[in-house]
């Protein structure tokens, strides 16, 4: 089995747009709670950062309702017609009024297309109903009689699947079903596009003309809202054009909308529940509950990917990934999840990279272990660093050195946002730094190093539980995430790269003045320190017994002094 899975590389494709509709449905993992059906006909606002699966959610809805048209017609169930609109199609338009008009035209154009689809579906439904009412004795040919008898036993879903195959539906019949007049659609397109101000009234008029007789309703799926000009979301007089559009769609009895937005961006302005319930796709994998929930989704997804190349209903993720938690407190999957930071697209990328590294290291297909995953993350971390050259790379190296000496992977750097920005703006797959919390007032922005880059550069992320010893395995079972956020400065970066500095701790403080004492270095020597020897950035920090420090050792005669002292914690 492993040879087949490795040769097929099931995780090679990671963008939802690259899958056909049937594959989207097969791989889709319900991101909602168990009592909520992600395909319900309702207003929904789907929120999540880049790569969390918003497009997969919408495309799965599109596929599900599209494939249910014929069964719904056969069974006389409510007909829900999906319309998929990518706002990125209009990102080249600067006029907000023109964007609004273009969206209206797009919806009407898709209504005309779905109308033709329904006509085809209705013919297939009539054929199926007709066969079920046809007396078998009227068919003389035994082979045809056997075929009809078999078709009549199928459910609506099974019927559509079988009718789509060449065995039961020849090319000529397929062609006949597809030969519906496109004149209606052409007339609608021409009429609407010639109008200067298309509106929601035109959507209602075309709906009444084409769809209402089928007792259908529209489910409009709006993707990539953040790709168009932010002016579309700004208020003009009372509401933005975006709010005007959403209010018009919301008040139409035959329309429901599901829209995907990035949280806390200019497109994220639908705060009232009248626009729909919010589904948050982003999981906080630092939190134990968030991690547990995300891991369940991941194992389910892995098993679906594996099943797509290996026809076995009992496939488990442990058929490909070694379960080592009992032995070392962590496993390959935990490390990959940490490095994904809850991003599904990046998760798939790292799963594929882990398979490649495993095969490269072992020379054959074998289960992916913790060691293989770490090697993959190191490789990925290096590829992230290789995007930078010269001074940018030197600055990054200084950041790493300063954080490493303070045993932190999170930091603040006042007044340095323009410089740091270049490490945060690429993508979830390539950003070495992530913004943890935006600065407000005098409080600077908090950044964190990417997990894969932490492994590559040796930055610590975990302490051994109930201690301040570094957990080298970065295990959830045996370790805790380091919560410390260190504050950096240009001075500290200069000292971080200063050769010859050593670590130590304060072992004696002058009780009266509390501004001098002794430091014991890692070389076990005693060094005298004074307040004036502390670097400017750390002078205000509290100095206590056993405070960790980093300093430059100096010997004058027989006396040892600690200079250029950094207070680490």
Secondary structure, DSSP 4 states (H G I P E B T S, - for coil): -HHHHHHHTTTS---GGGS-HHHHHHH----S-TTS-TT-SS-EEEE--TTSSHHHHHHHHHHHHHHTHHHHHHHT--EEEEEEEEGGGGTT---HHHHHHHHHHHHHHHHHHHHHHHHHHHHHHHHHHHHHHS-GGG---HHHHHHHHHHHTS-HHHHHHHHTSTTTS-HHHHHHHH----HHHHHHHHHHHH-SS--HHHHHHHHHHHTGGGTEEEEEEEE-GGGS-GGGGS-BTTB-HHHHHHHHHHT-TTEEEEEEE-TTSTT----SGGG-EEEE----TTSHHHHHHHHHHHHHHHHHHHHTTS--TT--GGGTB---HHHHS--HHHHHHHHHTT-HHHHHHHHHHHHHHHHHHHSS---B-HHHHHHHHHHHHHHHHTT--HHHHHHHHHHHHHHHHTT-SEEE-TT-HHHHGGGTSS-TTT-SEEEEE--BTTBPPEEEE-HHHHHHHT---EEETTSSSB-TT--TTTEEE---EEE--HHHHHHHT-TTEEEEEEEEE-TTT-SEEEEEETTS-EEEEEGGGB-GGGTTS---TT-EEEEEEEEETTEEEEEEEEE--
